[in-house]
């Protein structure tokens, strides 16, 4: 595979300012839920920015192990200079400083920095080996001093703050740190059952100097804007030093893995192995996803598929049955694996990319966790038990199975799952947790319990559920109808017509009641909720799109066009659909401020990228020959791939121009749906 490169436009801080380098971020993941991430500029602005956030067994979960490296270059004239942005205490004094950063790009999805210092050009690369809590940071001298004499010395100072990655930046260090050394191997240990951070420097004349240092008042700008504690400190045990020559690259290796594991790969082998793995991912993807934007999205999709490192007992059970445990990280940096996001994302992340075996593992993993007719809403970080407060994740499970069967024809998995699916339907008919039950009066599915947010519009601050949507929500009933029809077909195929008949009867009743109850003739679109706490809710929201975007549309064909048109006119943006139409009293144009302010806007106008997928599905239901027109709805994401998290797609955007990206910098269902629809609209 030729290198897949995403280059950033040349930057001139004197002309355009430093802001793009501080707001553009990069992300590398390890297939366990662990990651490395930061700003292009190198200045940490979030609590989550670090070079090794390890995915550790419960109860630790994802843990900040290596925060950053101070990088200084000793020049041949005896002077020294910082390569990147050295000033991290308090607010940087020079807001336009980039250190000596000259270029940034992604090669095969992996970050590469280039620094230029007085005629010296230096390159830095970072890689996390797959399924290891290890980071390799490699420096290579591309061109040396003009004189060609003397030597260059690279000095790297690791800085740490062992803590849960989601913990505030001012949480106390697990002091005291203890450093032990054996030849060129160094281990940094701390209290609270953290594993040691193992470090070594691979390069000519490498050595370590013990020189403890605490950096106070480290400022995290984004944490300020999000209303969180924004000042902390970092601790360093000392620094590595090494001679830098064009003949030999230098690599700092940091890990929570064993020394035996670290000894298995040389730095160049680790990079070669990871790039080979990525090449195979692209080669296995749908033919329309093997180049250009789609290939970039294939690599972005890989960031979310993971083997949960913390659920050791579950993995043991799966292995005993000849299975593997797989899940999906919903978004970086703070989300874990969520049932709803996983099922919505499954087609784009695994089927469009040709990763069929992993799709099967994911479905069978979640089937194991079914309780009282529900799959988990999410798994909290560092815990092994799921949380089940969701009315729609389980219904999306049917959709994901349908897409998987379409791609694979895996009847063995279908036979395994059908009894579980019948049990799910039985629980919904009889009533399960959180007030989720079919209304015997009309066959529609209602949900709601005080203090819980059960639909995908799930913002909650303290006891305040922002959009409770209790009652009969439009997308819940579209999904319920789709699930009944899908299961009807599967049961008929496996067991015959008599066993499928009761499912067909329930589905027919749902369809009849849905079209009687949800059409709001006054506004020309569907109610968002009927029989709600305040009656029927005529708010114009994107949830109605699912009434015609799914495999089995519940909405009468005669009403497809007005629904699509009202969504196109009031909700469609270049980067997804608004969550509420402008003009509504609760509409918020911007997503900003502290947690309460943000959650008040989260589903009240804020644009969601993933919703472009069902909109395109609905568009092609209505206009099946207009793939070119459907592709145009994706054009805004082409620019966005270089805008926030370089090479990935954000969770949400402001509801008005310039549609500023917000929320998670990289979101599974955003990437999945854009990739899926990019392929769907090809040609």
VEXNUGU-182696 format. One record per residue (C-alpha): residue number from 1; residue in one letter; y, z, x. Coordinates in steps of 0.05 Angstrom, whole numbers. Layout:
N
BATOR  seq  type      py      pz      px
BATOR  NUM     A       Y       Z       X
...
This chain:
683
BATOR  seq  type      py      pz      px
BATOR    1     X       0       0       0
BATOR    2     X      69     -17      27
BATOR    3     X     116      42      31
BATOR    4     X     147      59     -36
BATOR    5     X     218      78     -17
BATOR    6     X     273     107     -60
BATOR    7     X     335     105     -17
BATOR    8     X     399     141     -35
BATOR    9     X     464     101     -30
BATOR   10     X     501     115      36
BATOR   11     X     544     177      27
BATOR   12     X     614     187      52
BATOR   13     X     635     260      39
BATOR   14     X     707     245      58
BATOR   15     X     711     194       2
BATOR   16     X     666     219     -52
BATOR   17     X     658     293     -38
BATOR   18     X     594     332     -26
BATOR   19     X     576     345     -98
BATOR   20     X     519     292    -104
BATOR   21     X     485     322     -43
BATOR   22     X     488     392     -73
BATOR   23     X     465     372    -142
BATOR   24     X     411     321    -122
BATOR   25     X     346     357    -109
BATOR   26     X     277     341     -83
BATOR   27     X     208     367    -102
BATOR   28     X     139     365     -69
BATOR   29     X      79     398    -102
BATOR   30     X       9     417     -79
BATOR   31     X     -37     408    -140
BATOR   32     X     -45     483    -149
BATOR   33     X      22     496    -183
BATOR   34     X      55     512    -116
BATOR   35     X     113     471     -90
BATOR   36     X     171     462     -42
BATOR   37     X     241     444     -67
BATOR   38     X     313     443     -48
BATOR   39     X     378     405     -49
BATOR   40     X     386     341      -9
BATOR   41     X     442     375      29
BATOR   42     X     397     432      49
BATOR   43     X     437     488      18
BATOR   44     X     396     531     -29
BATOR   45     X     429     535     -97
BATOR   46     X     372     562    -140
BATOR   47     X     325     621    -135
BATOR   48     X     269     570    -134
BATOR   49     X     291     532     -73
BATOR   50     X     244     543     -15
BATOR   51     X     197     508      34
BATOR   52     X     134     543      10
BATOR   53     X     125     571     -59
BATOR   54     X      51     588     -58
BATOR   55     X       7     589    -120
BATOR   56     X     -32     654    -112
BATOR   57     X     -86     687    -154
BATOR   58     X     -65     734    -210
BATOR   59     X     -28     779    -214
BATOR   60     X      18     749    -161
BATOR   61     X      25     678    -188
BATOR   62     X      74     631    -155
BATOR   63     X     106     667     -97
BATOR   64     X     165     651     -52
BATOR   65     X     135     655      18
BATOR   66     X     180     613      64
BATOR   67     X     251     606      40
BATOR   68     X     283     562      93
BATOR   69     X     288     541     165
BATOR   70     X     351     548     206
BATOR   71     X     354     485     249
BATOR   72     X     393     482     314
BATOR   73     X     392     429     369
BATOR   74     X     405     448     441
BATOR   75     X     439     389     475
BATOR   76     X     434     367     547
BATOR   77     X     504     392     564
BATOR   78     X     483     463     547
BATOR   79     X     517     466     479
BATOR   80     X     480     475     413
BATOR   81     X     494     452     343
BATOR   82     X     465     462     274
BATOR   83     X     428     401     248
BATOR   84     X     437     416     174
BATOR   85     X     483     462     136
BATOR   86     X     479     528     174
BATOR   87     X     527     569     131
BATOR   88     X     487     601      74
BATOR   89     X     521     669      69
BATOR   90     X     572     675      13
BATOR   91     X     605     611      -9
BATOR   92     X     604     556      44
BATOR   93     X     672     553      77
BATOR   94     X     671     477      81
BATOR   95     X     650     448      15
BATOR   96     X     647     378      44
BATOR   97     X     601     395     103
BATOR   98     X     534     360     108
BATOR   99     X     519     385     178
BATOR  100     X     495     322     213
BATOR  101     X     457     293     154
BATOR  102     X     461     218     157
BATOR  103     X     410     194     106
BATOR  104     X     359     218      55
BATOR  105     X     303     179      21
BATOR  106     X     234     186     -10
BATOR  107     X     176     149      22
BATOR  108     X     116     148     -24
BATOR  109     X     149     205     -61
BATOR  110     X     156     249       1
BATOR  111     X     225     270      27
BATOR  112     X     253     243      93
BATOR  113     X     319     266     123
BATOR  114     X     356     232     181
BATOR  115     X     407     269     224
BATOR  116     X     455     238     274
BATOR  117     X     484     283     328
BATOR  118     X     527     254     385
BATOR  119     X     484     192     393
BATOR  120     X     419     229     379
BATOR  121     X     381     209     316
BATOR  122     X     330     257     289
BATOR  123     X     282     250     230
BATOR  124     X     252     306     188
BATOR  125     X     193     299     140
BATOR  126     X     159     349      95
BATOR  127     X      89     348      65
BATOR  128     X      46     397      26
BATOR  129     X     -28     381      35
BATOR  130     X     -64     373     -32
BATOR  131     X     -97     437     -58
BATOR  132     X     -69     480      -2
BATOR  133     X     -13     531       0
BATOR  134     X      12     500      65
BATOR  135     X      75     464      87
BATOR  136     X      84     418     146
BATOR  137     X     156     405     169
BATOR  138     X     157     351     222
BATOR  139     X     215     331     267
BATOR  140     X     215     266     306
BATOR  141     X     267     242     357
BATOR  142     X     284     170     339
BATOR  143     X     336     158     394
BATOR  144     X     360     204     449
BATOR  145     X     423     216     489
BATOR  146     X     457     154     518
BATOR  147     X     448     181     588
BATOR  148     X     374     189     580
BATOR  149     X     375     251     624
BATOR  150     X     366     325     611
BATOR  151     X     327     353     552
BATOR  152     X     335     369     479
BATOR  153     X     312     436     452
BATOR  154     X     298     447     378
BATOR  155     X     305     518     352
BATOR  156     X     275     535     284
BATOR  157     X     288     603     251
BATOR  158     X     244     618     191
BATOR  159     X     276     660     137
BATOR  160     X     236     695      83
BATOR  161     X     241     736      20
BATOR  162     X     171     750      -7
BATOR  163     X     178     754     -83
BATOR  164     X     154     722    -147
BATOR  165     X     188     654    -150
BATOR  166     X     220     672    -217
BATOR  167     X     245     740    -193
BATOR  168     X     321     750    -185
BATOR  169     X     348     735    -116
BATOR  170     X     371     807    -107
BATOR  171     X     302     838    -118
BATOR  172     X     286     883     -58
BATOR  173     X     245     856      -1
BATOR  174     X     173     884       2
BATOR  175     X     193     919      67
BATOR  176     X     173     930     120
BATOR  177     X     152     861     144
BATOR  178     X     102     863     201
BATOR  179     X      94     807     252
BATOR  180     X      30     800     292
BATOR  181     X      16     746     345
BATOR  182     X     -45     718     378
BATOR  183     X     -31     662     428
BATOR  184     X       9     610     387
BATOR  185     X     -10     639     319
BATOR  186     X      38     685     282
BATOR  187     X      26     724     218
BATOR  188     X      81     756     177
BATOR  189     X      55     809     129
BATOR  190     X      88     854      77
BATOR  191     X      71     906      25
BATOR  192     X      50     895     -48
BATOR  193     X     -13     857     -33
BATOR  194     X      22     793     -11
BATOR  195     X     -21     750      34
BATOR  196     X       5     741     104
BATOR  197     X      49     681     119
BATOR  198     X      15     645     177
BATOR  199     X      60     603     222
BATOR  200     X      53     561     283
BATOR  201     X      94     508     318
BATOR  202     X      59     446     343
BATOR  203     X      97     414     400
BATOR  204     X     107     412     476
BATOR  205     X     127     479     506
BATOR  206     X     130     513     439
BATOR  207     X     145     588     440
BATOR  208     X     169     643     395
BATOR  209     X     223     695     408
BATOR  210     X     223     760     370
BATOR  211     X     294     769     345
BATOR  212     X     297     801     276
BATOR  213     X     357     782     234
BATOR  214     X     380     796     163
BATOR  215     X     427     748     129
BATOR  216     X     466     781      73
BATOR  217     X     506     753      16
BATOR  218     X     466     689       9
BATOR  219     X     499     653     -49
BATOR  220     X     461     612    -101
BATOR  221     X     511     569    -139
BATOR  222     X     466     547    -196
BATOR  223     X     445     618    -211
BATOR  224     X     518     634    -223
BATOR  225     X     525     578    -274
BATOR  226     X     461     601    -309
BATOR  227     X     486     672    -315
BATOR  228     X     436     704    -267
BATOR  229     X     444     747    -205
BATOR  230     X     468     699    -152
BATOR  231     X     472     737     -87
BATOR  232     X     414     760     -44
BATOR  233     X     392     766      28
BATOR  234     X     340     735      74
BATOR  235     X     302     764     132
BATOR  236     X     278     729     195
BATOR  237     X     228     755     247
BATOR  238     X     256     711     303
BATOR  239     X     256     638     322
BATOR  240     X     212     582     349
BATOR  241     X     236     538     405
BATOR  242     X     207     473     431
BATOR  243     X     226     414     474
BATOR  244     X     240     351     434
BATOR  245     X     222     283     463
BATOR  246     X     212     214     434
BATOR  247     X     139     217     457
BATOR  248     X     117     275     414
BATOR  249     X     138     298     344
BATOR  250     X     145     373     331
BATOR  251     X     116     406     268
BATOR  252     X     127     476     240
BATOR  253     X      65     495     198
BATOR  254     X      69     553     149
BATOR  255     X      14     574     102
BATOR  256     X     -23     628      63
BATOR  257     X     -89     593      78
BATOR  258     X    -137     615     133
BATOR  259     X    -129     594     205
BATOR  260     X    -194     555     198
BATOR  261     X    -164     514     142
BATOR  262     X    -101     502     182
BATOR  263     X    -142     479     241
BATOR  264     X    -177     426     201
BATOR  265     X    -119     377     203
BATOR  266     X     -69     359     256
BATOR  267     X       1     347     229
BATOR  268     X      -4     272     234
BATOR  269     X     -72     274     199
BATOR  270     X     -43     316     143
BATOR  271     X      13     266     130
BATOR  272     X     -35     207     135
BATOR  273     X     -84     240      87
BATOR  274     X     -30     255      35
BATOR  275     X       0     185      39
BATOR  276     X     -70     156      32
BATOR  277     X     -82     199     -29
BATOR  278     X     -17     174     -60
BATOR  279     X     -36     102     -45
BATOR  280     X    -101     112     -82
BATOR  281     X     -64     142    -142
BATOR  282     X     -22      80    -148
BATOR  283     X     -81      33    -138
BATOR  284     X    -119      69    -194
BATOR  285     X     -62      65    -244
BATOR  286     X     -53      14    -299
BATOR  287     X     -37     -54    -267
BATOR  288     X      33     -52    -296
BATOR  289     X      44      15    -260
BATOR  290     X      28      -5    -189
BATOR  291     X      97     -25    -165
BATOR  292     X     170     -10    -174
BATOR  293     X     196      42    -222
BATOR  294     X     128      52    -255
BATOR  295     X      95      66    -187
BATOR  296     X     148     118    -172
BATOR  297     X     132     150    -239
BATOR  298     X      58     150    -223
BATOR  299     X      74     193    -162
BATOR  300     X     120     236    -203
BATOR  301     X      64     246    -254
BATOR  302     X      19     273    -200
BATOR  303     X      67     332    -191
BATOR  304     X      46     363    -257
BATOR  305     X     -30     357    -255
BATOR  306     X     -60     419    -224
BATOR  307     X    -120     463    -214
BATOR  308     X     -96     532    -236
BATOR  309     X    -103     574    -173
BATOR  310     X     -96     641    -209
BATOR  311     X    -151     635    -261
BATOR  312     X    -209     649    -215
BATOR  313     X    -258     673    -269
BATOR  314     X    -245     612    -312
BATOR  315     X    -256     566    -252
BATOR  316     X    -322     601    -237
BATOR  317     X    -346     590    -309
BATOR  318     X    -326     517    -307
BATOR  319     X    -361     506    -241
BATOR  320     X    -425     539    -267
BATOR  321     X    -425     486    -323
BATOR  322     X    -412     429    -275
BATOR  323     X    -340     424    -297
BATOR  324     X    -271     431    -264
BATOR  325     X    -213     470    -293
BATOR  326     X    -149     428    -299
BATOR  327     X     -82     437    -332
BATOR  328     X     -11     412    -331
BATOR  329     X      52     446    -305
BATOR  330     X     103     433    -360
BATOR  331     X     163     430    -314
BATOR  332     X     193     452    -249
BATOR  333     X     214     501    -229
BATOR  334     X     200     556    -280
BATOR  335     X     149     530    -331
BATOR  336     X      75     544    -326
BATOR  337     X      21     505    -363
BATOR  338     X      37     497    -437
BATOR  339     X     -12     471    -489
BATOR  340     X      38     429    -528
BATOR  341     X      68     397    -466
BATOR  342     X      -1     384    -438
BATOR  343     X     -26     348    -500
BATOR  344     X      37     306    -509
BATOR  345     X      37     288    -435
BATOR  346     X     -37     275    -426
BATOR  347     X     -35     200    -440
BATOR  348     X      22     185    -393
BATOR  349     X       1     233    -338
BATOR  350     X     -74     217    -336
BATOR  351     X     -93     156    -377
BATOR  352     X     -37     109    -357
BATOR  353     X     -50     130    -285
BATOR  354     X    -126     119    -289
BATOR  355     X    -144     192    -280
BATOR  356     X    -195     194    -336
BATOR  357     X    -240     248    -307
BATOR  358     X    -181     295    -301
BATOR  359     X    -161     280    -373
BATOR  360     X    -230     301    -395
BATOR  361     X    -227     365    -354
BATOR  362     X    -160     383    -386
BATOR  363     X    -186     373    -457
BATOR  364     X    -249     412    -444
BATOR  365     X    -210     467    -408
BATOR  366     X    -165     477    -469
BATOR  367     X    -224     473    -517
BATOR  368     X    -252     535    -482
BATOR  369     X    -189     573    -498
BATOR  370     X    -189     559    -573
BATOR  371     X    -180     625    -611
BATOR  372     X    -174     631    -687
BATOR  373     X    -165     556    -693
BATOR  374     X    -108     552    -642
BATOR  375     X    -102     529    -570
BATOR  376     X     -55     569    -525
BATOR  377     X      20     557    -528
BATOR  378     X      24     574    -453
BATOR  379     X      -5     615    -397
BATOR  380     X      45     664    -366
BATOR  381     X      54     660    -291
BATOR  382     X       7     707    -255
BATOR  383     X     -35     721    -317
BATOR  384     X    -103     696    -339
BATOR  385     X     -96     702    -415
BATOR  386     X     -60     651    -458
BATOR  387     X      -6     664    -510
BATOR  388     X     -20     631    -577
BATOR  389     X      45     630    -618
BATOR  390     X      48     556    -634
BATOR  391     X      38     516    -697
BATOR  392     X      37     446    -666
BATOR  393     X       2     450    -598
BATOR  394     X     -66     451    -632
BATOR  395     X     -49     390    -674
BATOR  396     X     -25     353    -612
BATOR  397     X     -95     368    -585
BATOR  398     X    -124     319    -636
BATOR  399     X     -74     267    -614
BATOR  400     X     -92     276    -540
BATOR  401     X    -166     270    -556
BATOR  402     X    -153     206    -594
BATOR  403     X    -116     175    -536
BATOR  404     X    -171     197    -488
BATOR  405     X    -226     167    -530
BATOR  406     X    -187     102    -536
BATOR  407     X    -185      97    -460
BATOR  408     X    -255     122    -443
BATOR  409     X    -301     119    -504
BATOR  410     X    -329     186    -481
BATOR  411     X    -375     203    -539
BATOR  412     X    -407     262    -502
BATOR  413     X    -340     298    -501
BATOR  414     X    -327     278    -573
BATOR  415     X    -394     309    -594
BATOR  416     X    -377     372    -556
BATOR  417     X    -308     378    -588
BATOR  418     X    -321     359    -661
BATOR  419     X    -350     428    -680
BATOR  420     X    -288     460    -649
BATOR  421     X    -242     413    -686
BATOR  422     X    -277     427    -753
BATOR  423     X    -267     501    -739
BATOR  424     X    -193     488    -726
BATOR  425     X    -185     453    -793
BATOR  426     X    -223     509    -829
BATOR  427     X    -176     561    -799
BATOR  428     X    -115     522    -820
BATOR  429     X    -141     514    -891
BATOR  430     X    -158     588    -897
BATOR  431     X    -100     614    -857
BATOR  432     X     -94     637    -784
BATOR  433     X     -44     674    -741
BATOR  434     X      32     672    -750
BATOR  435     X      30     650    -823
BATOR  436     X      -1     582    -806
BATOR  437     X     -37     561    -870
BATOR  438     X     -44     503    -918
BATOR  439     X      -8     514    -983
BATOR  440     X     -61     507   -1038
BATOR  441     X      -7     482   -1085
BATOR  442     X       7     417   -1048
BATOR  443     X     -38     413    -986
BATOR  444     X      21     416    -938
BATOR  445     X      18     460    -877
BATOR  446     X      68     517    -872
BATOR  447     X      82     564    -815
BATOR  448     X     128     622    -798
BATOR  449     X     129     694    -779
BATOR  450     X     189     738    -765
BATOR  451     X     206     741    -691
BATOR  452     X     166     679    -672
BATOR  453     X     186     607    -656
BATOR  454     X     125     565    -672
BATOR  455     X     148     493    -668
BATOR  456     X     170     455    -605
BATOR  457     X     242     475    -622
BATOR  458     X     225     544    -594
BATOR  459     X     289     574    -565
BATOR  460     X     293     650    -572
BATOR  461     X     341     701    -542
BATOR  462     X     319     773    -552
BATOR  463     X     304     778    -626
BATOR  464     X     344     716    -644
BATOR  465     X     302     655    -660
BATOR  466     X     352     599    -656
BATOR  467     X     316     547    -697
BATOR  468     X     261     585    -735
BATOR  469     X     244     526    -781
BATOR  470     X     198     570    -822
BATOR  471     X     166     534    -880
BATOR  472     X     137     464    -880
BATOR  473     X     165     428    -820
BATOR  474     X     165     352    -821
BATOR  475     X     130     339    -754
BATOR  476     X      79     394    -767
BATOR  477     X      56     359    -830
BATOR  478     X      58     290    -797
BATOR  479     X      13     318    -742
BATOR  480     X     -31     354    -793
BATOR  481     X     -43     289    -831
BATOR  482     X     -57     252    -767
BATOR  483     X    -107     305    -745
BATOR  484     X    -144     302    -812
BATOR  485     X    -149     227    -809
BATOR  486     X    -172     227    -737
BATOR  487     X    -225     279    -750
BATOR  488     X    -247     243    -813
BATOR  489     X    -261     181    -771
BATOR  490     X    -298     219    -717
BATOR  491     X    -341     258    -766
BATOR  492     X    -358     195    -805
BATOR  493     X    -378     162    -740
BATOR  494     X    -422     220    -716
BATOR  495     X    -447     251    -781
BATOR  496     X    -437     201    -837
BATOR  497     X    -394     192    -899
BATOR  498     X    -413     255    -938
BATOR  499     X    -389     302    -883
BATOR  500     X    -324     263    -875
BATOR  501     X    -307     261    -949
BATOR  502     X    -273     329    -955
BATOR  503     X    -228     312    -896
BATOR  504     X    -208     247    -929
BATOR  505     X    -191     284    -993
BATOR  506     X    -147     334    -957
BATOR  507     X    -112     278    -919
BATOR  508     X     -98     238    -982
BATOR  509     X     -67     299   -1015
BATOR  510     X     -23     313    -954
BATOR  511     X       2     241    -955
BATOR  512     X      18     243   -1029
BATOR  513     X      54     310   -1024
BATOR  514     X      91     291    -960
BATOR  515     X     122     229    -991
BATOR  516     X     140     266   -1054
BATOR  517     X     172     325   -1019
BATOR  518     X     203     302    -953
BATOR  519     X     244     242    -973
BATOR  520     X     318     261    -978
BATOR  521     X     346     204   -1020
BATOR  522     X     417     230   -1015
BATOR  523     X     418     221    -939
BATOR  524     X     368     165    -930
BATOR  525     X     322     203    -883
BATOR  526     X     270     258    -883
BATOR  527     X     281     332    -893
BATOR  528     X     269     371    -829
BATOR  529     X     237     429    -868
BATOR  530     X     218     437    -941
BATOR  531     X     205     503    -975
BATOR  532     X     242     538    -919
BATOR  533     X     276     605    -919
BATOR  534     X     340     571    -944
BATOR  535     X     306     518    -986
BATOR  536     X     299     446    -962
BATOR  537     X     335     431    -897
BATOR  538     X     367     361    -895
BATOR  539     X     389     366    -822
BATOR  540     X     382     300    -786
BATOR  541     X     334     316    -729
BATOR  542     X     286     273    -688
BATOR  543     X     225     309    -715
BATOR  544     X     221     259    -772
BATOR  545     X     202     203    -723
BATOR  546     X     131     230    -720
BATOR  547     X     121     211    -793
BATOR  548     X     112     139    -770
BATOR  549     X     100     141    -694
BATOR  550     X      30     171    -694
BATOR  551     X     -37     135    -700
BATOR  552     X     -39     150    -775
BATOR  553     X      32     148    -803
BATOR  554     X      41     195    -862
BATOR  555     X     105     162    -886
BATOR  556     X     103     105    -936
BATOR  557     X     116      38    -902
BATOR  558     X     177      24    -946
BATOR  559     X     214      82    -914
BATOR  560     X     201      67    -841
BATOR  561     X     262      23    -830
BATOR  562     X     314      72    -858
BATOR  563     X     285     129    -817
BATOR  564     X     285      89    -752
BATOR  565     X     355      63    -766
BATOR  566     X     385     132    -779
BATOR  567     X     354     158    -715
BATOR  568     X     378      98    -675
BATOR  569     X     448     106    -703
BATOR  570     X     456     182    -698
BATOR  571     X     406     208    -647
BATOR  572     X     390     154    -596
BATOR  573     X     422     158    -526
BATOR  574     X     406     122    -461
BATOR  575     X     362     181    -439
BATOR  576     X     326     202    -502
BATOR  577     X     341     230    -571
BATOR  578     X     391     283    -592
BATOR  579     X     358     343    -623
BATOR  580     X     410     346    -678
BATOR  581     X     459     294    -704
BATOR  582     X     534     300    -688
BATOR  583     X     573     326    -746
BATOR  584     X     526     383    -763
BATOR  585     X     560     451    -761
BATOR  586     X     510     475    -709
BATOR  587     X     516     414    -664
BATOR  588     X     529     429    -590
BATOR  589     X     553     372    -545
BATOR  590     X     539     408    -479
BATOR  591     X     484     452    -452
BATOR  592     X     514     503    -405
BATOR  593     X     530     576    -394
BATOR  594     X     487     638    -394
BATOR  595     X     418     643    -427
BATOR  596     X     445     657    -496
BATOR  597     X     495     599    -493
BATOR  598     X     443     551    -466
BATOR  599     X     390     569    -517
BATOR  600     X     441     562    -573
BATOR  601     X     448     489    -552
BATOR  602     X     376     476    -531
BATOR  603     X     355     443    -596
BATOR  604     X     422     436    -629
BATOR  605     X     444     368    -602
BATOR  606     X     417     370    -531
BATOR  607     X     381     305    -513
BATOR  608     X     307     308    -498
BATOR  609     X     279     253    -453
BATOR  610     X     208     257    -479
BATOR  611     X     229     238    -549
BATOR  612     X     242     167    -525
BATOR  613     X     166     158    -527
BATOR  614     X     155     169    -601
BATOR  615     X     219     130    -617
BATOR  616     X     191      70    -580
BATOR  617     X     124      79    -615
BATOR  618     X     160      78    -682
BATOR  619     X     203      19    -661
BATOR  620     X     141     -21    -644
BATOR  621     X     106       0    -708
BATOR  622     X     166     -31    -744
BATOR  623     X     178     -89    -697
BATOR  624     X     111    -102    -662
BATOR  625     X     135    -165    -625
BATOR  626     X     199    -134    -596
BATOR  627     X     173    -105    -531
BATOR  628     X     235    -130    -495
BATOR  629     X     280     -93    -543
BATOR  630     X     238     -31    -536
BATOR  631     X     241     -35    -459
BATOR  632     X     317     -34    -463
BATOR  633     X     314      37    -491
BATOR  634     X     286      58    -423
BATOR  635     X     340      28    -379
BATOR  636     X     380      93    -374
BATOR  637     X     323     126    -337
BATOR  638     X     325      76    -280
BATOR  639     X     392     104    -257
BATOR  640     X     370     175    -271
BATOR  641     X     313     171    -220
BATOR  642     X     365     177    -165
BATOR  643     X     409     227    -201
BATOR  644     X     380     297    -207
BATOR  645     X     311     309    -179
BATOR  646     X     305     246    -138
BATOR  647     X     245     206    -162
BATOR  648     X     232     247    -225
BATOR  649     X     261     258    -295
BATOR  650     X     297     319    -321
BATOR  651     X     278     359    -382
BATOR  652     X     342     351    -422
BATOR  653     X     413     322    -420
BATOR  654     X     480     337    -451
BATOR  655     X     488     305    -519
BATOR  656     X     551     265    -501
BATOR  657     X     571     220    -444
BATOR  658     X     561     223    -385
BATOR  659     X     495     254    -410
BATOR  660     X     491     304    -352
BATOR  661     X     419     324    -335
BATOR  662     X     403     397    -349
BATOR  663     X     345     445    -355
BATOR  664     X     285     434    -311
BATOR  665     X     297     383    -256
BATOR  666     X     229     352    -267
BATOR  667     X     191     355    -333
BATOR  668     X     120     332    -348
BATOR  669     X     130     302    -416
BATOR  670     X     194     267    -395
BATOR  671     X     158     231    -338
BATOR  672     X      95     220    -380
BATOR  673     X     129     187    -439
BATOR  674     X     175     143    -398
BATOR  675     X     117     120    -355
BATOR  676     X      72     108    -416
BATOR  677     X     126      68    -452
BATOR  678     X     145      29    -389
BATOR  679     X      74       3    -387
BATOR  680     X      71      -6    -463
BATOR  681     X     134     -49    -463
BATOR  682     X     114     -92    -402
BATOR  683     X     113    -167    -408
